[in-house]
Amino acid sequence: MSTRLLVSQEDDILLLTLDSEDGFPRLERSVLAALGQKIAELEASRELDGAVITGTGRAFAAGAEIAELARLTPVEAHEFARSGQQIFARIEQSRKPVIAAIRGYCMGGGLDLALACRQRIATPDAMFAHPGGAIGLLTGWGGTQRLPRLIGRARGMEMLTTGRLVEADEALDWGLVMEIVPADKLIAEAIRLAAYRSNL
C-alpha cells in the first residue's frame, strides 16, 4: 500500500499527515522527499510558526517500506539512509517546533521520526518499538543516538536490541512522550503545543 503525505494548515501551524489505505503509513522514499520539502518550507516561511506530524489509521508510522528497500541497490540504499538522516536532523534542529502526535503503532523508522521532533504526545493506545533489532537490523535514521539520550542508555539499548513493545503509560514514565491525551483531542493539543513552543 502506497503512503502519501497530506498537507493542511491550522492557523499558523502546518499539519503533516502520513496516510495509507491499510492504516499503516510507511516512510517510502517519495514520502521522505515530500516531508523534507515541507520542513524546508516551514523554515523559510514567515507565516508558519511550527508543525505537527501525525498518522492516520492504526499507526503514526510503521517504519520504512521493506519491499521498497529490498529493491534498492547498495548505492540507492546508502542515499536513502543519508536522506532520512538529513531530513530528521533538520526537524530536530529546526528553530520552529515540530510536534509528533502519535496514535497506534510508532515503529522503527517511524519512531526515529518521532524522536527527531521537539516533543511527542500520544493517545492511550500508542505503542513504540524498534522491531528490527529482533532480526538483526538497526535503524539508520538516528534512533540509535536519540533514543538512549532521551530515555537512558539501558532502556534505549533494550528497545534497540530486543524489539520490545513499549505501551503508552510506560513511554510516559520513561520520558519518551510528554503527555497522553484522548484520541479526539490529539491533534488540537499538538497544535496548541506547537503554537505555545513557537512563542518561547
ROZANU-834598 format. One record per residue (C-alpha): residue number from 0; residue in one letter; chain; y, z, x. Coordinates in steps of 0.25 Angstrom, whole numbers, plus 5000, padded with zeros to 4 digits. Layout:
<recs>
+------+------+-------+------+------+------+
| resi | resn | chain |    y |    z |    x |
+------+------+-------+------+------+------+
|  NUM |    A |     A |    Y |    Z |    X |
...
+------+------+-------+------+------+------+
</recs>
This chain:
<recs>
+------+------+-------+------+------+------+
| resi | resn | chain |    y |    z |    x |
+------+------+-------+------+------+------+
|    0 |    M |     A | 5000 | 5000 | 5000 |
|    1 |    S |     A | 5013 | 4996 | 5006 |
|    2 |    T |     A | 5025 | 5006 | 5007 |
|    3 |    R |     A | 5039 | 5003 | 5005 |
|    4 |    L |     A | 5052 | 5011 | 5007 |
|    5 |    L |     A | 5060 | 5013 | 4994 |
|    6 |    V |     A | 5075 | 5016 | 4997 |
|    7 |    S |     A | 5085 | 5023 | 4988 |
|    8 |    Q |     A | 5097 | 5032 | 4989 |
|    9 |    E |     A | 5101 | 5045 | 4982 |
|   10 |    D |     A | 5116 | 5048 | 4984 |
|   11 |    D |     A | 5117 | 5047 | 5000 |
|   12 |    I |     A | 5102 | 5049 | 5003 |
|   13 |    L |     A | 5093 | 5038 | 5006 |
|   14 |    L |     A | 5079 | 5039 | 4999 |
|   15 |    L |     A | 5068 | 5032 | 5006 |
|   16 |    T |     A | 5055 | 5032 | 4999 |
|   17 |    L |     A | 5041 | 5028 | 5004 |
|   18 |    D |     A | 5034 | 5021 | 4993 |
|   19 |    S |     A | 5020 | 5016 | 4992 |
|   20 |    E |     A | 5012 | 5011 | 4980 |
|   21 |    D |     A | 5000 | 5020 | 4983 |
|   22 |    G |     A | 5009 | 5032 | 4985 |
|   23 |    F |     A | 5006 | 5034 | 5000 |
|   24 |    P |     A | 5018 | 5027 | 5007 |
|   25 |    R |     A | 5015 | 5023 | 5021 |
|   26 |    L |     A | 5024 | 5021 | 5033 |
|   27 |    E |     A | 5022 | 5006 | 5035 |
|   28 |    R |     A | 5030 | 4998 | 5046 |
|   29 |    S |     A | 5039 | 4992 | 5035 |
|   30 |    V |     A | 5041 | 5006 | 5029 |
|   31 |    L |     A | 5045 | 5012 | 5042 |
|   32 |    A |     A | 5054 | 5000 | 5045 |
|   33 |    A |     A | 5061 | 5002 | 5031 |
|   34 |    L |     A | 5062 | 5017 | 5034 |
|   35 |    G |     A | 5069 | 5015 | 5047 |
|   36 |    Q |     A | 5079 | 5005 | 5041 |
|   37 |    K |     A | 5083 | 5015 | 5031 |
|   38 |    I |     A | 5084 | 5026 | 5040 |
|   39 |    A |     A | 5093 | 5017 | 5049 |
|   40 |    E |     A | 5102 | 5014 | 5036 |
|   41 |    L |     A | 5103 | 5029 | 5033 |
|   42 |    E |     A | 5108 | 5032 | 5047 |
|   43 |    A |     A | 5118 | 5020 | 5046 |
|   44 |    S |     A | 5123 | 5023 | 5032 |
|   45 |    R |     A | 5136 | 5031 | 5029 |
|   46 |    E |     A | 5132 | 5033 | 5015 |
|   47 |    L |     A | 5118 | 5039 | 5017 |
|   48 |    D |     A | 5116 | 5053 | 5021 |
|   49 |    G |     A | 5101 | 5055 | 5022 |
|   50 |    A |     A | 5088 | 5050 | 5017 |
|   51 |    V |     A | 5075 | 5055 | 5010 |
|   52 |    I |     A | 5062 | 5049 | 5013 |
|   53 |    T |     A | 5050 | 5051 | 5003 |
|   54 |    G |     A | 5038 | 5044 | 4998 |
|   55 |    T |     A | 5032 | 5040 | 4985 |
|   56 |    G |     A | 5019 | 5043 | 4978 |
|   57 |    R |     A | 5009 | 5053 | 4985 |
|   58 |    A |     A | 5016 | 5053 | 4999 |
|   59 |    F |     A | 5028 | 5053 | 5007 |
|   60 |    A |     A | 5022 | 5044 | 5017 |
|   61 |    A |     A | 5007 | 5043 | 5021 |
|   62 |    G |     A | 5010 | 5038 | 5035 |
|   63 |    A |     A | 5008 | 5024 | 5041 |
|   64 |    E |     A | 5000 | 5013 | 5035 |
|   65 |    I |     A | 4987 | 5014 | 5042 |
|   66 |    A |     A | 4983 | 4999 | 5038 |
|   67 |    E |     A | 4996 | 4994 | 5044 |
|   68 |    L |     A | 4994 | 5002 | 5057 |
|   69 |    A |     A | 4981 | 4996 | 5059 |
|   70 |    R |     A | 4986 | 4982 | 5059 |
|   71 |    L |     A | 4997 | 4985 | 5070 |
|   72 |    T |     A | 4996 | 4980 | 5084 |
|   73 |    P |     A | 4998 | 4991 | 5095 |
|   74 |    V |     A | 5012 | 4985 | 5097 |
|   75 |    E |     A | 5015 | 4986 | 5082 |
|   76 |    A |     A | 5009 | 5000 | 5081 |
|   77 |    H |     A | 5018 | 5005 | 5092 |
|   78 |    E |     A | 5030 | 4999 | 5086 |
|   79 |    F |     A | 5026 | 5005 | 5072 |
|   80 |    A |     A | 5025 | 5019 | 5079 |
|   81 |    R |     A | 5038 | 5017 | 5086 |
|   82 |    S |     A | 5046 | 5012 | 5074 |
|   83 |    G |     A | 5041 | 5024 | 5066 |
|   84 |    Q |     A | 5045 | 5034 | 5077 |
|   85 |    Q |     A | 5059 | 5027 | 5078 |
|   86 |    I |     A | 5061 | 5028 | 5063 |
|   87 |    F |     A | 5057 | 5042 | 5061 |
|   88 |    A |     A | 5065 | 5046 | 5073 |
|   89 |    R |     A | 5077 | 5040 | 5067 |
|   90 |    I |     A | 5074 | 5048 | 5054 |
|   91 |    E |     A | 5073 | 5061 | 5062 |
|   92 |    Q |     A | 5086 | 5059 | 5070 |
|   93 |    S |     A | 5094 | 5053 | 5058 |
|   94 |    R |     A | 5107 | 5060 | 5056 |
|   95 |    K |     A | 5105 | 5059 | 5041 |
|   96 |    P |     A | 5094 | 5067 | 5035 |
|   97 |    V |     A | 5081 | 5061 | 5031 |
|   98 |    I |     A | 5072 | 5070 | 5022 |
|   99 |    A |     A | 5058 | 5068 | 5019 |
|  100 |    A |     A | 5054 | 5070 | 5004 |
|  101 |    I |     A | 5039 | 5072 | 5005 |
|  102 |    R |     A | 5029 | 5072 | 4993 |
|  103 |    G |     A | 5014 | 5070 | 4995 |
|  104 |    Y |     A | 5008 | 5065 | 5008 |
|  105 |    C |     A | 5016 | 5065 | 5021 |
|  106 |    M |     A | 5006 | 5060 | 5031 |
|  107 |    G |     A | 5006 | 5054 | 5045 |
|  108 |    G |     A | 5018 | 5045 | 5047 |
|  109 |    G |     A | 5024 | 5050 | 5034 |
|  110 |    L |     A | 5024 | 5064 | 5040 |
|  111 |    D |     A | 5031 | 5058 | 5053 |
|  112 |    L |     A | 5041 | 5052 | 5044 |
|  113 |    A |     A | 5044 | 5065 | 5036 |
|  114 |    L |     A | 5044 | 5073 | 5050 |
|  115 |    A |     A | 5056 | 5064 | 5054 |
|  116 |    C |     A | 5064 | 5067 | 5042 |
|  117 |    R |     A | 5075 | 5078 | 5043 |
|  118 |    Q |     A | 5068 | 5086 | 5032 |
|  119 |    R |     A | 5055 | 5086 | 5024 |
|  120 |    I |     A | 5054 | 5091 | 5009 |
|  121 |    A |     A | 5041 | 5089 | 5001 |
|  122 |    T |     A | 5034 | 5091 | 4988 |
|  123 |    P |     A | 5023 | 5101 | 4986 |
|  124 |    D |     A | 5012 | 5090 | 4987 |
|  125 |    A |     A | 5017 | 5085 | 5000 |
|  126 |    M |     A | 5006 | 5085 | 5011 |
|  127 |    F |     A | 5008 | 5082 | 5026 |
|  128 |    A |     A | 4999 | 5077 | 5037 |
|  129 |    H |     A | 4997 | 5069 | 5049 |
|  130 |    P |     A | 4983 | 5064 | 5046 |
|  131 |    G |     A | 4982 | 5054 | 5058 |
|  132 |    G |     A | 4979 | 5066 | 5067 |
|  133 |    A |     A | 4965 | 5068 | 5060 |
|  134 |    I |     A | 4961 | 5054 | 5064 |
|  135 |    G |     A | 4967 | 5053 | 5078 |
|  136 |    L |     A | 4980 | 5047 | 5074 |
|  137 |    L |     A | 4994 | 5053 | 5077 |
|  138 |    T |     A | 5007 | 5049 | 5070 |
|  139 |    G |     A | 5016 | 5040 | 5078 |
|  140 |    W |     A | 5030 | 5043 | 5072 |
|  141 |    G |     A | 5034 | 5056 | 5078 |
|  142 |    G |     A | 5026 | 5066 | 5069 |
|  143 |    T |     A | 5019 | 5072 | 5082 |
|  144 |    Q |     A | 5032 | 5077 | 5087 |
|  145 |    R |     A | 5039 | 5080 | 5074 |
|  146 |    L |     A | 5028 | 5088 | 5067 |
|  147 |    P |     A | 5025 | 5098 | 5077 |
|  148 |    R |     A | 5040 | 5100 | 5079 |
|  149 |    L |     A | 5042 | 5103 | 5065 |
|  150 |    I |     A | 5030 | 5112 | 5061 |
|  151 |    G |     A | 5026 | 5117 | 5075 |
|  152 |    R |     A | 5016 | 5111 | 5085 |
|  153 |    A |     A | 5003 | 5118 | 5080 |
|  154 |    R |     A | 5005 | 5113 | 5065 |
|  155 |    G |     A | 5010 | 5100 | 5069 |
|  156 |    M |     A | 4998 | 5097 | 5079 |
|  157 |    E |     A | 4989 | 5102 | 5067 |
|  158 |    M |     A | 4995 | 5092 | 5058 |
|  159 |    L |     A | 4995 | 5080 | 5068 |
|  160 |    T |     A | 4981 | 5082 | 5073 |
|  161 |    T |     A | 4973 | 5087 | 5061 |
|  162 |    G |     A | 4980 | 5079 | 5050 |
|  163 |    R |     A | 4980 | 5092 | 5041 |
|  164 |    L |     A | 4987 | 5090 | 5028 |
|  165 |    V |     A | 4999 | 5100 | 5026 |
|  166 |    E |     A | 5004 | 5102 | 5012 |
|  167 |    A |     A | 5018 | 5105 | 5008 |
|  168 |    D |     A | 5018 | 5120 | 5008 |
|  169 |    E |     A | 5012 | 5121 | 5022 |
|  170 |    A |     A | 5022 | 5110 | 5026 |
|  171 |    L |     A | 5034 | 5118 | 5021 |
|  172 |    D |     A | 5028 | 5131 | 5028 |
|  173 |    W |     A | 5027 | 5123 | 5041 |
|  174 |    G |     A | 5041 | 5117 | 5040 |
|  175 |    L |     A | 5036 | 5103 | 5038 |
|  176 |    V |     A | 5044 | 5102 | 5025 |
|  177 |    M |     A | 5056 | 5110 | 5022 |
|  178 |    E |     A | 5055 | 5110 | 5007 |
|  179 |    I |     A | 5045 | 5108 | 4996 |
|  180 |    V |     A | 5051 | 5102 | 4983 |
|  181 |    P |     A | 5045 | 5097 | 4970 |
|  182 |    A |     A | 5042 | 5082 | 4969 |
|  183 |    D |     A | 5052 | 5079 | 4959 |
|  184 |    K |     A | 5063 | 5086 | 4968 |
|  185 |    L |     A | 5059 | 5080 | 4981 |
|  186 |    I |     A | 5068 | 5068 | 4982 |
|  187 |    A |     A | 5080 | 5075 | 4977 |
|  188 |    E |     A | 5078 | 5087 | 4986 |
|  189 |    A |     A | 5076 | 5077 | 4998 |
|  190 |    I |     A | 5089 | 5070 | 4995 |
|  191 |    R |     A | 5096 | 5083 | 4993 |
|  192 |    L |     A | 5091 | 5088 | 5007 |
|  193 |    A |     A | 5095 | 5075 | 5014 |
|  194 |    A |     A | 5109 | 5075 | 5008 |
|  195 |    Y |     A | 5110 | 5090 | 5012 |
|  196 |    R |     A | 5105 | 5087 | 5026 |
|  197 |    S |     A | 5115 | 5076 | 5028 |
|  198 |    N |     A | 5127 | 5086 | 5026 |
|  199 |    L |     A | 5122 | 5095 | 5037 |
+------+------+-------+------+------+------+
</recs>
